[in-house]
Amino acid sequence: MKKIIHVHSDNKFIHDSERYANEFFDNEIMVLDSKNASNKEYHNKALFFEPNPGNLTKILAVANSADALVIYNLDFFKSQIVNRIDKGVKVIWRFFGTELYSRKPHLFLSTKSKPFFVSKIIKGSIKSIFRSFFPYEKSFYRAIKRSDAITCVFKEEYEYLTRHWNNLPRFIPLSLEHHRNYSNEIDFKLEYPKENIVIIGNSRAFYNNHLDSLELVEHSKSVRKLNIKVLFNYGAENKYTSAVREKAKLVKVELIDSFIDPNEFIGFYGPVAAFIINSYRQIALGNVFMALHKGVKVYLNSENPTYQWLKREGLYIFNMEALENDLETGQIYLAKSEIEHNLKGLKKLKEGKTKSEFIFQVRELLNE
């Protein structure tokens, strides 16, 4: 049996370790945080260390007892762990997205979003070119080279990453079954027709390029007939979010600012007709899958690898150009036949990305 230690710093994603639960692995959880109310579920199930230099030696002593570390979100502190771990310990990087995408923001900002992040774009370019002069960057890219594998959901995203970043480790696709966000049984008896609710975005993050979506809505003929809401309940506040708030007020759409309990959020997309993610990168995959499970018409930017992946898998997914036309004609709903097609496609997709196949590839890596 191989011992795997899962290194987390975000309580929302600790459950992701469940993918590794099986007879071949002895799984332990390490949380880089102090014990608090938000991680109470794991107080007796995990080791807790505050992420400071004084604890690094203790953390390494524990980490070196493992056959493998799974690093969830490769930040600076975790990079230090990876760079100092014994050579015999395998390192699996659970890619979150922001680790790389935040380093080249110009690739993911629309024309309307870019003016709010000029300094961020310039700083990102400087660090990318002169990374050896920045300890954080140097440590991060060294940790990438040290990693033995990177896990993300689909190959289109990995191939996209390799076009913009060198020295990425081998790719292991994540399983889609047994995941809390979208592992429920496919329900072919959804309520129909849908209400005229349209959801824009998943957070305050600029990756959503909200302003473009809101402008499409503003200029559509059917805007007054729609109940449009913007998911805006987490993320940093800045000049960009202020501009989005002003635009939403002008267009007279609702901003959902308050926290939604996870148990409630499972049914959030039930009455929703359309969900819009105008991102050039993969984000909100959990939201996309929950929406598809509920028969929602999903609109993604055609630059987004998620759009390319789901289209390749045969699902009915629509781009922003289609949205502009659909808003004019009011065709923001999936037909019952289209919903059934997508549900069958989801079932097939999950069956093709099983937990057993994922475990097999991880075992292969650990046995090398």
N, C-alpha and C positions, 0 to 999 in steps of 0.2 A: 504493500500500500504506500502510495506517495503522499507526502505531507505538503499541503499547499496553504500558504498564508495569504489572505486577501487584505490588502492595505487600502483603507478607505479614509476619506476626509469629509464626505458629504453623506449625511444620514439618509437622504432620500434614495440613495443608490446601494445601500448595504445589501438589500434583498437580491441584488444582481448576482451575488455569490451563489445563490441557489442553483444556478446553472451547473455548478460543479458537484452538486450533491449526488454521490453514487458510491458503489462499493469499492472502487479503485482508489479513491482519494480520501485522505484525512484532512478535512477543511477546518482552518482556524481563521478567525476574523481579528484584524488589528484596526482600531479606530484612532486616527490621529486627531484627537480632540479630548476635551475634558468631559466627564460624565455630566449630562444635563437632561432636562425634561424631554428634549427632542429625540434623544437616543436611548431613552429609558428601556426600551424593548431589548437592548443589547447589553445592559449593564452586567448581567451574569453570563453572557454568551461570548464576550469579546475582551480582548486586551486593549486598554486605553493608554495612550501616550500623548501628551501635549507636544505639538510639532515645534520643538525648539532645540537648538544645538546641544544643550545639556542632556537631552534624552537620546541623542543619536546613537551613542555607544550601547545603551540598553536595547534600543530598537534593533540594531544590527545583531546583537547577541541572540535575540529571538529569531530574527529573519534568517540568520545563517543555519538555524536548525531545520530549515525547510528544504524540500526538493525544488520548490518553485514559489515565486512571489507573483501574485496578480496585482498589478498597480492600477488602481482606478483613478484616472485623471492624473497625468504626469505633470505635476507642478514642481516648483523649485525644490521644496523640501524632499519630496519623493525622489527627485532626480539625484539628490545627495545619497539617499539610501541605495538606489540602483547602482550608482558609481562606486560605492564602497562595499557592496555585497560580495561574498566569496564567488569565485569564478564557477564553482560547481553548482551554484543555485541558478536555475532557469528563471528568466524574467518575462512575464507575459503582460503586455501593456494593453489594458482595457481602454481603448480610445474613446474619449468623450467628445472631441471636436474642437473645443476652444483652445486646446494646447497648440494646435497648428493654425487653425483658422484665424485666431486673434493676432497672429504674427504677420499676416498679409491681408489686412482688412480691405484693401483696395479691390481685391478680387470679389468681394461679397457685398459691396455697397452699390446701390443704384445711384443714378445721377442726382436724384433728389436727396439721398442720404449723405453722400460724400461731403458736402459743404460743412456738415456738423462735426466732421472728424478729420479735418485737414492735418492737424498736429499729430494725431494718432497714426495717420497714414505715413507721414514723414518719418516719425520715430520708428515705425515698423520697418520702413525701407532701410534706414540707417543701421538698425540692429541686424537686419538680414544680411547686409553687405559686410558689416564690421563686427560680426558676432564674437570674434575672439577677444574684443576689447570689453565685452560685457560678461561678467562672471555668471550671471543668471543664464544667459543664452548659451555660453560655453558649456555649462553644466548640463543644461537641457539636451543639447544636441549630442553630447557625449553619452547621456543616458539612453538616447534613441539607438545609438550604435551598440550599446551594451545589451539592449533588449533582444530577446530571442524570437518573439512573435508579437504581432499586434492583432487585436480582435475588434472587428466591427461587423455590421450586419451583412453588407452586400459588396460584391467585388467592384461594382461601379464606383463606389466611394473610394475604395482602396486604390483603384487605377487612377482616379482623379488626383489623389494625394501624391502618388508617385510621379505625376507630371509636374508637380510644384515643389516637391521635397525629395532630396536624395537620401540614401542609406536607411530607408525604412525596413524594418524586419519583415519576416515572412508573414503572410496573411492567414488567419484562421477565422472563418465565418462563424458568427454567433448563432446559436439555436434560436428559433422563434417560439418553440413550445415551452410550456412551464414558466412563462414569464408573467408577472403580476399585471402588467399594463395591458396585455392583449392576448392572454392565453385562454380566455373563456371559450366554451363551446360555441361554435357558429350557430347563431339564432336565425333560422330561415323564416320566422314568423314575426318579423318586425312590423310595427304599426305603420300604416300607409293610408293617405298621403302624409308627407312631412308638413310641418309648419313653415312659414316663410322667414325662418331665422337663418342669418348668415353670420358666421364667426370669422373674424380676421385675426391672424397671428396667434402666438402661443405665450408671449411675454412682452416685456418692454425692450427686449434686445433689438439692436439696430439691424440684425440679420434679417428681421422680418420685412424690412423696407416698407413700413406701414404707409408712408405718405403716398406712394405710388398706388397702393390698393385703395386708399381713401379717395384719391383723385378719380379713379375709375368709377367708384361708387357715386361720387358727387355728380359726375357728368352723365350718369345713366338715367334713362327715362323711368325706370321702375323703382328708383330709390325710395320713394314715398310708400310703396307697397311692401317694402321689406323691413324686417326687424333686424337691424345690423348691430352687432356687438363686437368689440375689440377686447380680446383677452390681454389684460394689461396688469395682472396682479402680482408680478414679481420682476425683479431686475432693478438696476441702478437708475436713479433719476439724473437727467442732464438736459442740455439744451435741445437735444434731439427729442427726448420724451416730452418736453414742454411744447415743442412744435407739433408733435402728434396729438397732444391733448387739445391744442388750439384748433387743429384741423378737424378733429373728431367733433368738437363743439360746433364748428362751422357747418359741418355736414349733417349734424344732428344725429350722431350715432352714439350708442352707449359704450362707455369704457367700464369693463369689469375690473375693478381695483381690489376688491376684497378677496381674501383667501378662500379657496373652495376645498372643503374636506375631500381627501382622496376617495372615500366611500361614496360621496355624492358625485364626484367627478366621473365615476365609471358610467353613470347614466346621463352625463351632461349632454352628449351628442344625440341622445334619443330623438328629440323633436327637430333637430337641426337639419336644414336642407343642404347648406353648402359650407365648406370650410376652406379658407384661403391662407396659404403660406407662401408669401412672395419672397422666398429666400433663394439665394444662389448656391447655398450649401445645405447639407443634410442637417436639419434640426427638427425637433418636435416629432420624432418618429412614433413615439408612444401615442401622441395626439392623432397622428395620421391613421394609425392602425385602429384606434378606438373609434374614430369617425367612420372608417370603412366598415368596421364591424356593425355599425348602426345604420348603414345604408346611406351615408352622407356623400354628396358629390364633392370630391376633393379637387382643388385647384392648386397646382404647384408651378413654380417658375421652370421653364424648360431647360434652364442652365443647371438646375438642381439635379445631382446624381440620383436622388430618390425618385424623381419623375422618370428618369431614363430607366431605372431599375424596374419600377412597377409597370411601366409601359411594356418593357421586355417580357415581363411575367404575364402579360395579357390582360391586366386590369384596366377598367375604364377610369383613367386619370386625365385631367384636363389642365391646360396651361393658361397663362395670363391673357393670351390673345383670345382664347375661347371664352374666358370670363368676360372680357369687354363685350363680346357679341351676346353672350347669354344674359348679361345685365340689361342689354337693350331689348331683348326678346322675352325676358322673364323666364328663360329655360334654365333655372338654377337648381332643378330637381333631377334626380336620377329616376328613370322609369323603373317599374317593378322588375322588369326583365334584366335591366342593367344592374340593379341591386343584387339580384340572385346570381348573376354572372360574377360580380365582384366577391360575393360570399363564397362561391365555389372556388374562385381564384385564391382567396385567402386560405381556405382549407388546404388546397394543393400546395400553396407556398409554405405553410407550416409543416406539412408532411415532408416537404423536400429539405427542410432545415431542422432536422430532429436533434434532440439532445444527445442521443446515442452517437450520431455522427460527429457532433462537436466533441464529446468525451473521447472518441476514438482519436481525433486529431491532436488533442491535448496530450493523451497518453503517448502517442507517437513522438511528440516533441520531448516529453520528459524521459523517454527511454533511449533517446539518442546519446 
